[in-house]
Amino acid sequence: MDNNHDGVVIIGAGICGLATALALHKKGIKAVVMEKSESLRNVTGAAITIRPNGWRALHQLGVADILRQTAIPIHWERIISLDGGRKKEISLTPWDGESRCLRRKDLIDTLYAALPRGTVKFDCQLESIKLDPRSNKPVLLFVNGNSIIAKLVIGCDGGKSIIADFLNLKPTKTFPLCSIRGLTNYPSGHSYGHEFTRFMKDNVLVGIIPIDENLIYWFCATSYNPGADKKAWEDPEVIRQSSLEFVREHPQEIHEMIENADAKSLSLTNLRYRAPWELLTSTFCKGTVMVAGDAMHIMGPFLAQGGSAGLEDAVVLARIMAQQGLNSPESGNKMTVQGVQEAFYRFVKERRMRVVRLSFQTYLTGMIVSASSRIKKIIYIILLILLFHNQSGHIDYDCGDL
Ligand SMILES: Cc1cc2nc3c(=O)[nH]c(=O)nc-3n(C[C@H](O)[C@H](O)[C@H](O)COP(=O)(O)OP(=O)(O)OC[C@H]3O[C@@H](n4cnc5c(N)ncnc54)[C@H](O)[C@@H]3O)c2cc1C
């Protein structure tokens, strides 16, 4: 049965979808979030690092103080090389500004708890979207047989976005790398202090970042491609045993960390991205339909910025929609098609170069990690230095007030 929906329809209750609903709510704009899962997807991916630009966005969303209670600040990044069988410190760099590693569960649960009850509708998997030939309004068809005629749609449905396909965005690409992630608890405390430690050995990178005094988040990035074995990789014990195999020549502390990891937290992900040069020219909105978050600009995790970029999207979009006077009809304003289109156009204009730069820096960093030839690595390093003099400039971005 068709339902006419007068407010904003957001597809996907990930970080960006929830943050967008919250930002709109704070500006008096009513939204509903349609999520395919039966409950909040708050376990996948274990944890997420939030750099200063992400904290600025969380502050605008009114949840930064709650989340600060859940994770310790990270002050340093230490890089250790294990090549040649020797442990050698390459660098110890201070991390300016506020950076913390949050359990994904804490971030997702906090955003969700800040929303009015009933904002998220679970078990609503979008199957397709088309435009009504008479009204030109977007018609959303769901796998459960329901459909909605929406006034405006924001696709926050991640890297395999149906809304992005509707907008004719090019398919996302895959880095020749996968990442295994997990959480390990140290009941008597760990020894990593307030540091992000990276161990590099051949083509295996292990990163360790504390969440609190007892819990650490770790990842292991390697050029393995699970290919047809993907199903087997849903088994945490397969992930654990294979990770141990990847790090067999790493120090004992890394073996123990993987052996003691919480099985529920273990996951393997192929790393995907939208090519930065495509972000320069892509059309991210059509009529009253648009994309945000990973659906718009999925990028590798090499700068730990994908999630924060989605938080920034939420703040910028809600601010512009309110400036355009698109507050809910209850407050006396009308959501006209022209007003929505103008808001989406302004959003894309404001966000485009930010996400192009972030994605390009992330892409070059990923290629340095994954390139097999030495010459290619050197070319990517030169490009990175030439184009991004200030390698940590990406954390200075301020998405502005909500
Ligand atoms: C290995 C790895 C490490 C990372 N580390 C960091 C980090 O440290 N810091 C950082 O900022 N970022 C990091 N990222 C990036 C970050 O995880 C993403 O940018 C972020 O999760 C994207 O959020 P999103 O809401 O846009 O998309 P998603 O998290 O993908 O959420 C999409 C939501 O839409 C739902 N959905 C999908 N299709 C449909 C449909 N058809 N109908 C209804 N619902 C649907 C999904 O179930 C999901 O809930 C990392 C990514 C990876 C892969």
The ligand as an SDF file (V2000), in Angstrom:
LIG
                    3D

 53 58  0  0  0  0  0  0  0  0999 V2000
   38.1200   -1.0030    7.8920 C   0  0  0  0  0  0  0  0  0  0  0  0
   37.4670    0.3370    8.0590 C   0  0  0  0  0  0  0  0  0  0  0  0
   37.8750    1.1920    9.0670 C   0  0  0  0  0  0  0  0  0  0  0  0
   37.3030    2.4650    9.1780 C   0  0  0  0  0  0  0  0  0  0  0  0
   37.7620    3.2870   10.1660 N   0  0  0  0  0  0  0  0  0  0  0  0
   37.2530    4.5430   10.2540 C   0  0  0  0  0  0  0  0  0  0  0  0
   37.7170    5.4290   11.2660 C   0  0  0  0  0  0  0  0  0  0  0  0
   38.5620    5.0780   12.0790 O   0  0  0  0  0  0  0  0  0  0  0  0
   37.1890    6.6870   11.3120 N   0  0  0  0  0  0  0  0  0  0  0  0
   36.2220    7.1040   10.4270 C   0  0  0  0  0  0  0  0  0  0  0  0
   35.7570    8.2630   10.5170 O   0  0  0  0  0  0  0  0  0  0  0  0
   35.7490    6.2710    9.4740 N   0  0  0  0  0  0  0  0  0  0  0  0
   36.2330    5.0060    9.3720 C   0  0  0  0  0  0  0  0  0  0  0  0
   35.7600    4.1580    8.4290 N   0  0  0  0  0  0  0  0  0  0  0  0
   34.6850    4.6320    7.5280 C   0  0  0  0  0  0  0  0  0  0  0  0
   33.3360    4.5600    8.2200 C   0  0  0  0  0  0  0  0  0  0  0  0
   33.1350    3.2880    8.7660 O   0  0  0  0  0  0  0  0  0  0  0  0
   32.2210    4.8620    7.2260 C   0  0  0  0  0  0  0  0  0  0  0  0
   32.5420    6.0330    6.5150 O   0  0  0  0  0  0  0  0  0  0  0  0
   30.8780    5.0440    7.9140 C   0  0  0  0  0  0  0  0  0  0  0  0
   30.5320    3.9090    8.6600 O   0  0  0  0  0  0  0  0  0  0  0  0
   29.8210    5.3180    6.8590 C   0  0  0  0  0  0  0  0  0  0  0  0
   28.5870    5.5320    7.4730 O   0  0  0  0  0  0  0  0  0  0  0  0
   27.2740    5.5890    6.5850 P   0  0  0  0  0  0  0  0  0  0  0  0
   26.1600    5.7960    7.5410 O   0  0  0  0  0  0  0  0  0  0  0  0
   27.4400    6.5460    5.4600 O   0  0  0  0  0  0  0  0  0  0  0  0
   27.1790    4.1380    5.8950 O   0  0  0  0  0  0  0  0  0  0  0  0
   27.0230    2.7100    6.5950 P   0  0  0  0  0  0  0  0  0  0  0  0
   27.7280    2.6660    7.8960 O   0  0  0  0  0  0  0  0  0  0  0  0
   27.3960    1.7100    5.5470 O   0  0  0  0  0  0  0  0  0  0  0  0
   25.4700    2.5940    6.9020 O   0  0  0  0  0  0  0  0  0  0  0  0
   24.5420    2.3460    5.8770 C   0  0  0  0  0  0  0  0  0  0  0  0
   23.2460    1.8950    6.5370 C   0  0  0  0  0  0  0  0  0  0  0  0
   22.2800    1.7430    5.5120 O   0  0  0  0  0  0  0  0  0  0  0  0
   21.6320    0.4940    5.6600 C   0  0  0  0  0  0  0  0  0  0  0  0
   21.2020    0.0920    4.3260 N   0  0  0  0  0  0  0  0  0  0  0  0
   21.9810   -0.2680    3.2750 C   0  0  0  0  0  0  0  0  0  0  0  0
   21.2200   -0.5680    2.2120 N   0  0  0  0  0  0  0  0  0  0  0  0
   19.9230   -0.3800    2.5840 C   0  0  0  0  0  0  0  0  0  0  0  0
   18.6730   -0.5450    1.9110 C   0  0  0  0  0  0  0  0  0  0  0  0
   18.6150   -0.9660    0.6500 N   0  0  0  0  0  0  0  0  0  0  0  0
   17.5430   -0.2610    2.5910 N   0  0  0  0  0  0  0  0  0  0  0  0
   17.5750    0.1810    3.8880 C   0  0  0  0  0  0  0  0  0  0  0  0
   18.7490    0.3170    4.5790 N   0  0  0  0  0  0  0  0  0  0  0  0
   19.9070    0.0520    3.9330 C   0  0  0  0  0  0  0  0  0  0  0  0
   22.6890   -0.4260    6.2570 C   0  0  0  0  0  0  0  0  0  0  0  0
   22.1010   -1.5420    6.9070 O   0  0  0  0  0  0  0  0  0  0  0  0
   23.3780    0.5330    7.2150 C   0  0  0  0  0  0  0  0  0  0  0  0
   22.7600    0.5660    8.4730 O   0  0  0  0  0  0  0  0  0  0  0  0
   36.2850    2.8780    8.2950 C   0  0  0  0  0  0  0  0  0  0  0  0
   35.8470    2.0090    7.2990 C   0  0  0  0  0  0  0  0  0  0  0  0
   36.4230    0.7470    7.1810 C   0  0  0  0  0  0  0  0  0  0  0  0
   35.9370   -0.1650    6.1020 C   0  0  0  0  0  0  0  0  0  0  0  0
  1  2  1  0
  2  3  1  0
  2 52  2  0
  3  4  2  0
  4  5  1  0
  4 50  1  0
  5  6  2  0
  6  7  1  0
  6 13  1  0
  7  8  2  0
  7  9  1  0
  9 10  1  0
 10 11  2  0
 10 12  1  0
 12 13  2  0
 13 14  1  0
 14 15  1  0
 14 50  1  0
 15 16  1  0
 16 17  1  0
 16 18  1  0
 18 19  1  0
 18 20  1  0
 20 21  1  0
 20 22  1  0
 22 23  1  0
 23 24  1  0
 24 25  2  0
 24 26  1  0
 24 27  1  0
 27 28  1  0
 28 29  2  0
 28 30  1  0
 28 31  1  0
 31 32  1  0
 32 33  1  0
 33 34  1  0
 33 48  1  0
 34 35  1  0
 35 36  1  0
 35 46  1  0
 36 37  1  0
 36 45  1  0
 37 38  2  0
 38 39  1  0
 39 40  1  0
 39 45  2  0
 40 41  1  0
 40 42  2  0
 42 43  1  0
 43 44  2  0
 44 45  1  0
 46 47  1  0
 46 48  1  0
 48 49  1  0
 50 51  2  0
 51 52  1  0
 52 53  1  0
M  END
$$$$
